[in-house]
Amino acid sequence: MTSTQNDGVRSRVAIETDATHPSRLIADKSREKRQRKALKKNRHKATKVAFFRYGYYEPAFRFFTERVLDAEFLPLPMATRQTIELGERLSTDYVCTPFKHILGDYIEALDQGANVLVQFAGPCRLGYYGELQESILRDAGYDFVMLNFSEHNDQGPLGWAKDCLKKVNPDINIPHAVMQLMATANMATKLDGARDYYLANAGFEVEHGSFARVWDCYMDDLNAATCDADINEAYNRCMEAMRDLPIDKPANPIRIGIVGELFTAFDERSNLNLDEKLLKMHVEIYRYLNLTHRFIHYNEPNLRVSAGEYLLYDMGPTSTMTVGAARRYAERGFDGIIHAKSAGCTPEIDCEPVLQRISSDFRIPTLYLTYDAQTSDTGLDTRLEAFYDMLAMKKESRS
């Protein structure tokens, strides 16, 4: 080795052993910067976020968790009888059934490793239930973070954003998160739009299960979506596929409008698959109640005007929607209305006398379904079959 090479080796050794050498300091800072970026990127990978089960919105919950909160989404398996039993075990008998369903979901989520629970239920007493559920779960020995969007309603989006930063991920990229939050709302709207078409036509499919298969593919596409463009493309593919499915739909099918409480009238687990039971009877279903109409595009004063002769004041939660939608179904010549609620749901109990007036004024039959943890499929099937037979006979007598 030449003296020049020896000098080069000695100089590199000197740099490596001298902690104060400028080159060493630059290298250290560069390495620390890379380590901080890696740490920031992986800091919240251990944050497992779980929502309660609610209808077909899991892809939207996943998208919100992964793209807005930048955390890991914990999906829950299909609910079982044990789910509601877990919720019942820690609940008072007098609390509404949705509370027990949600509490059971949370217990299963925590047992599977969730450390952040999301509660957005409301706008009725469920808006207060998050704090109670959190207290019950902590008393049961669970350690977790509750991200409760029913809190900070006075601050609106600003308060909710602060909560997300404080409780879930302080490194959220706010401008990016806002764009992805808008995409989440778009996904919920697209889900509701596709489901409306499904409910109106799946009961008349020629090939059994064809609509369900398209719907399952749509859910898979949305679960894989990473941006607004993916959401729109998935929706367009789904609608095109459903419109291409052969159906045998009569010119004047039996049409039923579903109204009622936000959780029970919508969630198939809570209403014992009411939609599918009706579709098997080959009816056309309409359900105005969904997240799009209740939260994204909700306008209570306008709804109340549409039902002005029946409502003077806001009755709260989904009551205005219930009455407004029932009136709309009646005016459009629907064959029947189904009102679904959980036992003890005070706002929807208040709606029943108004619905009876609408039923009498428009001569439209209305079936009132009240669900609790003990409601059975057998009893529900019997009532639905009798209701369908009555509607069919009435429709035949008019023709």
C-alpha positions as CSV (number, residue, x, y, z in Angstrom):
1,M,0.0,0.0,0.0
2,T,1.4,3.4,-0.9
3,S,1.8,6.2,1.5
4,T,-1.0,8.1,-0.1
5,Q,-3.4,5.2,0.4
6,N,-2.2,4.9,4.0
7,D,-2.9,8.6,4.5
8,G,-6.4,8.0,3.1
9,V,-7.1,5.1,5.4
10,R,-5.8,7.0,8.4
11,S,-8.0,10.1,7.5
12,R,-11.2,7.9,7.2
13,V,-10.4,6.2,10.5
14,A,-9.9,9.6,12.1
15,I,-13.3,10.8,10.8
16,E,-15.0,7.7,12.0
17,T,-13.5,7.9,15.5
18,D,-13.8,11.7,15.9
19,A,-17.4,12.4,17.0
20,T,-16.9,16.1,16.5
21,H,-15.7,15.9,12.9
22,P,-18.1,17.8,10.5
23,S,-18.5,14.8,8.2
24,R,-19.4,12.6,11.1
25,L,-21.9,15.1,12.4
26,I,-23.6,15.3,9.0
27,A,-23.8,11.6,8.7
28,D,-25.2,11.2,12.2
29,K,-27.9,13.9,11.5
30,S,-28.8,12.2,8.3
31,R,-29.1,8.8,10.0
32,E,-31.2,10.3,12.8
33,K,-33.5,12.0,10.3
34,R,-34.0,8.6,8.5
35,Q,-34.7,6.9,11.9
36,R,-37.2,9.6,12.9
37,K,-39.0,9.3,9.6
38,A,-39.1,5.5,10.0
39,L,-40.3,5.8,13.5
40,K,-43.0,8.3,12.6
41,K,-44.1,6.1,9.7
42,N,-44.4,3.0,12.0
43,R,-45.5,4.8,15.2
44,H,-49.2,4.0,14.7
45,K,-49.0,0.6,13.1
46,A,-49.7,-0.9,16.5
47,T,-52.8,1.3,16.8
48,K,-55.7,-1.0,15.9
49,V,-59.0,0.8,15.4
50,A,-62.4,-0.9,15.6
51,F,-65.9,0.3,14.8
52,F,-69.1,-1.4,15.8
53,R,-70.9,-3.4,13.2
54,Y,-73.3,-1.3,11.2
55,G,-74.9,-2.5,8.0
56,Y,-72.7,-2.4,4.9
57,Y,-70.5,0.5,5.9
58,E,-67.4,-1.5,6.9
59,P,-65.5,-0.4,3.8
60,A,-66.1,3.3,4.7
61,F,-65.0,2.6,8.3
62,R,-61.9,0.9,6.9
63,F,-61.1,3.8,4.5
64,F,-61.5,6.4,7.3
65,T,-59.2,4.5,9.6
66,E,-56.5,3.8,7.0
67,R,-56.6,6.9,4.9
68,V,-57.7,9.6,7.4
69,L,-56.4,8.3,10.8
70,D,-53.4,6.5,9.2
71,A,-53.9,3.6,11.5
72,E,-54.7,-0.1,11.3
73,F,-58.3,-1.1,10.8
74,L,-59.5,-4.2,12.8
75,P,-62.4,-5.9,10.9
76,L,-64.9,-7.9,13.0
77,P,-66.2,-11.3,11.9
78,M,-69.9,-11.9,11.4
79,A,-71.9,-11.3,14.6
80,T,-73.2,-14.4,16.5
81,R,-75.7,-14.9,19.2
82,Q,-72.8,-14.7,21.6
83,T,-72.2,-11.1,20.5
84,I,-75.5,-9.8,21.8
85,E,-75.2,-12.0,24.9
86,L,-71.9,-10.3,25.7
87,G,-73.6,-6.9,25.4
88,E,-76.6,-8.0,27.5
89,R,-74.4,-9.4,30.3
90,L,-73.0,-5.9,31.0
91,S,-76.1,-3.9,30.3
92,T,-79.2,-3.0,32.2
93,D,-82.5,-4.6,31.0
94,Y,-84.0,-1.2,30.3
95,V,-81.4,0.1,27.8
96,C,-82.2,-0.1,24.1
97,T,-81.1,-3.1,22.0
98,P,-78.7,-1.1,19.8
99,F,-76.7,-0.3,23.0
100,K,-76.3,-4.0,23.7
101,H,-75.4,-4.8,20.1
102,I,-72.7,-2.1,20.1
103,L,-71.3,-3.1,23.5
104,G,-71.0,-6.7,22.4
105,D,-69.2,-5.6,19.3
106,Y,-66.7,-3.6,21.4
107,I,-66.0,-6.5,23.7
108,E,-65.3,-8.8,20.8
109,A,-63.1,-6.1,19.2
110,L,-61.1,-5.6,22.4
111,D,-60.7,-9.3,22.8
112,Q,-59.2,-9.4,19.3
113,G,-56.6,-6.8,20.0
114,A,-58.3,-3.4,19.3
115,N,-56.9,-0.5,21.4
116,V,-59.0,2.3,19.9
117,L,-62.8,2.1,19.7
118,V,-64.9,4.5,17.6
119,Q,-68.3,5.6,18.7
120,F,-70.4,7.9,16.4
121,A,-73.9,6.6,17.3
122,G,-76.7,9.1,17.8
123,P,-78.4,11.4,17.4
124,C,-80.8,10.0,20.1
125,R,-79.8,8.6,23.5
126,L,-77.1,6.7,21.7
127,G,-75.3,10.0,21.5
128,Y,-74.8,9.7,25.3
129,Y,-74.1,6.0,25.3
130,G,-70.4,6.2,24.3
131,E,-69.4,7.5,27.7
132,L,-71.5,4.9,29.5
133,Q,-70.1,2.1,27.3
134,E,-66.5,3.3,27.9
135,S,-67.2,3.3,31.7
136,I,-68.6,-0.2,31.6
137,L,-65.7,-1.6,29.5
138,R,-63.1,0.0,31.8
139,D,-64.9,-1.4,34.9
140,A,-64.7,-4.8,33.1
141,G,-60.9,-4.4,33.0
142,Y,-60.3,-3.3,29.4
143,D,-57.6,-0.7,28.6
144,F,-58.3,1.3,25.4
145,V,-58.9,4.7,23.9
146,M,-62.4,5.8,23.1
147,L,-62.7,8.1,20.0
148,N,-66.3,9.3,20.6
149,F,-67.6,11.6,17.9
150,S,-70.7,12.3,19.9
151,E,-68.4,14.5,22.0
152,H,-67.4,18.1,21.0
153,N,-70.6,18.6,19.0
154,D,-70.4,22.3,20.0
155,Q,-67.0,22.6,18.2
156,G,-68.0,20.4,15.2
157,P,-65.3,19.3,12.8
158,L,-62.6,21.2,14.7
159,G,-63.3,19.4,17.9
160,W,-63.4,16.0,16.2
161,A,-60.1,16.8,14.4
162,K,-58.4,17.7,17.7
163,D,-59.7,14.5,19.2
164,C,-58.2,12.4,16.4
165,L,-54.9,14.1,16.7
166,K,-54.8,13.8,20.5
167,K,-56.1,10.3,20.9
168,V,-55.1,8.4,17.8
169,N,-52.4,9.9,15.7
170,P,-50.7,13.3,16.3
171,D,-48.9,13.1,13.0
172,I,-52.0,13.1,10.8
173,N,-51.4,15.1,7.6
174,I,-54.4,17.5,7.9
175,P,-54.8,18.6,4.3
176,H,-54.5,15.0,3.1
177,A,-56.9,13.8,5.8
178,V,-59.5,16.4,4.8
179,M,-59.4,15.2,1.2
180,Q,-59.7,11.6,2.3
181,L,-62.5,12.4,4.7
182,M,-64.4,13.8,1.7
183,A,-63.7,10.6,-0.1
184,T,-65.1,8.7,2.9
185,A,-68.3,10.6,2.6
186,N,-68.4,9.9,-1.1
187,M,-68.0,6.2,-0.4
188,A,-70.9,6.2,2.0
189,T,-73.0,8.0,-0.5
190,K,-72.1,5.6,-3.3
191,L,-72.8,2.6,-1.0
192,D,-76.2,4.0,-0.3
193,G,-76.9,4.7,-3.9
194,A,-76.0,1.2,-5.0
195,R,-78.0,-0.4,-2.2
196,D,-81.1,1.6,-3.2
197,Y,-80.9,-0.1,-6.6
198,Y,-80.3,-3.5,-5.0
199,L,-83.3,-3.2,-2.8
200,A,-85.5,-2.1,-5.7
201,N,-84.5,-4.9,-8.0
202,A,-82.8,-7.9,-6.3
203,G,-86.2,-9.4,-5.4
204,F,-86.9,-10.1,-9.1
205,E,-83.5,-11.6,-10.1
206,V,-83.7,-14.5,-12.6
207,E,-80.6,-16.2,-11.3
208,H,-80.7,-16.7,-7.5
209,G,-77.9,-14.9,-5.7
210,S,-76.8,-12.9,-8.7
211,F,-77.3,-9.5,-7.1
212,A,-75.6,-10.7,-3.9
213,R,-72.5,-11.8,-5.9
214,V,-72.2,-8.4,-7.5
215,W,-72.6,-6.7,-4.2
216,D,-69.9,-8.9,-2.6
217,C,-67.5,-7.9,-5.4
218,Y,-68.4,-4.3,-4.9
219,M,-67.6,-4.5,-1.2
220,D,-64.2,-6.2,-2.1
221,D,-63.5,-3.3,-4.5
222,L,-64.3,-0.7,-1.9
223,N,-62.2,-2.4,0.7
224,A,-59.2,-2.2,-1.7
225,A,-59.9,1.5,-2.6
226,T,-57.2,4.0,-1.8
227,C,-58.6,7.2,-3.3
228,D,-61.7,8.9,-4.6
229,A,-61.1,7.7,-8.1
230,D,-61.1,4.1,-6.9
231,I,-64.4,4.6,-5.1
232,N,-66.0,6.1,-8.2
233,E,-64.7,3.3,-10.5
234,A,-65.9,0.6,-8.1
235,Y,-69.4,2.2,-8.0
236,N,-69.6,2.5,-11.8
237,R,-68.6,-1.2,-12.2
238,C,-71.1,-2.3,-9.6
239,M,-74.0,-0.3,-11.1
240,E,-73.2,-1.5,-14.6
241,A,-73.0,-5.1,-13.5
242,M,-76.3,-4.9,-11.6
243,R,-78.1,-3.2,-14.5
244,D,-76.9,-6.0,-16.7
245,L,-78.4,-8.7,-14.5
246,P,-81.6,-10.3,-15.9
247,I,-84.7,-9.6,-13.8
248,D,-88.3,-10.7,-14.1
249,K,-90.0,-7.7,-12.6
250,P,-93.8,-7.1,-13.1
251,A,-95.0,-3.7,-14.3
252,N,-96.7,-3.0,-11.0
253,P,-94.8,-4.8,-8.2
254,I,-95.7,-4.6,-4.6
255,R,-93.8,-1.7,-3.1
256,I,-92.9,-1.4,0.6
257,G,-91.3,1.6,2.2
258,I,-89.2,1.0,5.4
259,V,-89.1,3.7,8.1
260,G,-88.0,3.8,11.7
261,E,-85.1,4.1,14.1
262,L,-81.6,4.8,12.7
263,F,-80.0,1.6,13.9
264,T,-82.7,-1.1,13.9
265,A,-84.5,-0.1,10.7
266,F,-81.2,-0.1,8.8
267,D,-78.9,-2.7,10.3
268,E,-79.7,-6.3,9.1
269,R,-78.4,-7.9,12.3
270,S,-80.7,-5.7,14.4
271,N,-83.8,-6.2,12.3
272,L,-83.1,-10.0,11.6
273,N,-82.4,-9.5,7.9
274,L,-85.6,-7.7,7.2
275,D,-84.5,-6.6,3.7
276,E,-83.6,-10.2,2.6
277,K,-86.9,-11.6,4.0
278,L,-88.8,-9.1,2.0
279,L,-86.8,-9.6,-1.2
280,K,-87.6,-13.3,-1.0
281,M,-91.2,-12.3,-1.2
282,H,-90.5,-10.6,-4.5
283,V,-91.2,-7.0,-3.5
284,E,-89.7,-3.7,-4.3
285,I,-88.1,-2.1,-1.2
286,Y,-87.4,1.6,-0.5
287,R,-85.6,2.8,2.6
288,Y,-84.9,6.5,2.8
289,L,-83.1,6.1,6.1
290,N,-79.3,5.8,5.7
291,L,-76.2,7.7,6.6
292,T,-76.4,9.8,3.4
293,H,-79.8,11.2,4.1
294,R,-79.4,11.5,7.9
295,F,-75.9,13.0,8.1
296,I,-74.4,14.0,4.8
297,H,-77.4,15.6,3.1
298,Y,-79.7,16.0,6.1
299,N,-82.0,19.1,6.1
300,E,-84.5,18.7,8.9
301,P,-86.5,22.0,8.2
302,N,-87.1,21.0,4.6
303,L,-88.1,17.5,5.7
304,R,-90.6,19.0,8.2
305,V,-92.1,21.2,5.6
306,S,-92.7,18.2,3.4
307,A,-94.8,16.7,6.3
308,G,-96.2,20.0,7.5
309,E,-99.7,18.9,8.3
310,Y,-98.3,16.2,10.5
311,L,-95.3,17.9,12.1
312,L,-94.9,21.4,13.6
313,Y,-91.7,20.8,15.5
314,D,-88.5,18.8,15.2
315,M,-89.3,15.6,17.1
316,G,-85.6,14.7,17.2
317,P,-83.4,11.8,16.0
318,T,-84.9,10.2,12.9
319,S,-88.5,11.1,13.7
320,T,-88.8,13.8,11.0
321,M,-87.3,11.4,8.5
322,T,-89.8,8.7,9.6
323,V,-92.8,10.8,9.2
324,G,-91.6,12.6,6.0
325,A,-90.6,9.3,4.3
326,A,-93.9,7.6,5.3
327,R,-95.9,10.5,3.8
328,R,-93.8,10.4,0.6
329,Y,-94.4,6.6,0.3
330,A,-98.1,7.1,0.8
331,E,-98.4,9.9,-1.7
332,R,-96.5,7.9,-4.3
333,G,-99.0,5.0,-4.0
334,F,-96.8,2.5,-2.2
335,D,-98.6,-0.7,-1.1
336,G,-97.4,-0.7,2.5
337,I,-95.1,0.8,5.1
338,I,-93.0,-1.0,7.7
339,H,-92.0,0.8,10.8
340,A,-89.0,-0.8,12.6
341,K,-87.6,0.2,15.9
342,S,-86.0,-1.1,19.0
343,A,-87.9,-1.7,22.2
344,G,-88.0,1.5,24.3
345,C,-87.1,3.9,21.5
346,T,-89.0,6.9,22.7
347,P,-88.7,9.1,19.6
348,E,-90.1,6.3,17.4
349,I,-92.8,5.5,19.9
350,D,-93.9,9.2,19.5
351,C,-94.0,8.7,15.7
352,E,-96.5,5.9,15.9
353,P,-99.7,8.0,16.4
354,V,-98.6,10.2,13.4
355,L,-98.0,7.2,11.3
356,Q,-101.4,5.9,12.2
357,R,-102.9,9.2,10.9
358,I,-100.9,8.9,7.6
359,S,-102.1,5.3,7.3
360,S,-105.7,6.3,7.8
361,D,-105.5,9.4,5.5
362,F,-104.0,7.6,2.6
363,R,-105.5,4.1,3.3
364,I,-102.0,2.5,3.3
365,P,-101.4,-0.5,5.6
366,T,-98.6,0.0,8.1
367,L,-96.8,-2.9,10.0
368,Y,-95.2,-1.9,13.3
369,L,-92.1,-4.0,14.3
370,T,-90.5,-3.7,17.6
371,Y,-87.2,-5.6,18.2
372,D,-85.5,-6.6,21.4
373,A,-82.8,-9.1,22.2
374,Q,-85.4,-11.9,22.4
375,T,-87.1,-11.3,19.1
376,S,-87.2,-14.5,17.0
377,D,-87.0,-15.1,13.3
378,T,-90.1,-17.3,13.5
379,G,-92.4,-14.7,14.9
380,L,-91.1,-12.1,12.4
381,D,-91.5,-14.4,9.4
382,T,-95.2,-15.0,10.4
383,R,-96.0,-11.3,10.7
384,L,-94.2,-10.5,7.4
385,E,-96.0,-13.2,5.5
386,A,-99.4,-12.1,6.8
387,F,-98.6,-8.5,5.9
388,Y,-97.5,-9.5,2.4
389,D,-100.6,-11.6,1.9
390,M,-102.8,-8.7,2.9
391,L,-101.0,-6.3,0.5
392,A,-101.2,-8.8,-2.4
393,M,-104.9,-9.4,-1.9
394,K,-105.6,-5.6,-1.7
395,K,-103.5,-5.0,-4.8
396,E,-105.3,-7.8,-6.7
397,S,-108.7,-6.4,-5.7
398,R,-107.8,-3.1,-7.2
399,S,-106.7,-4.5,-10.6
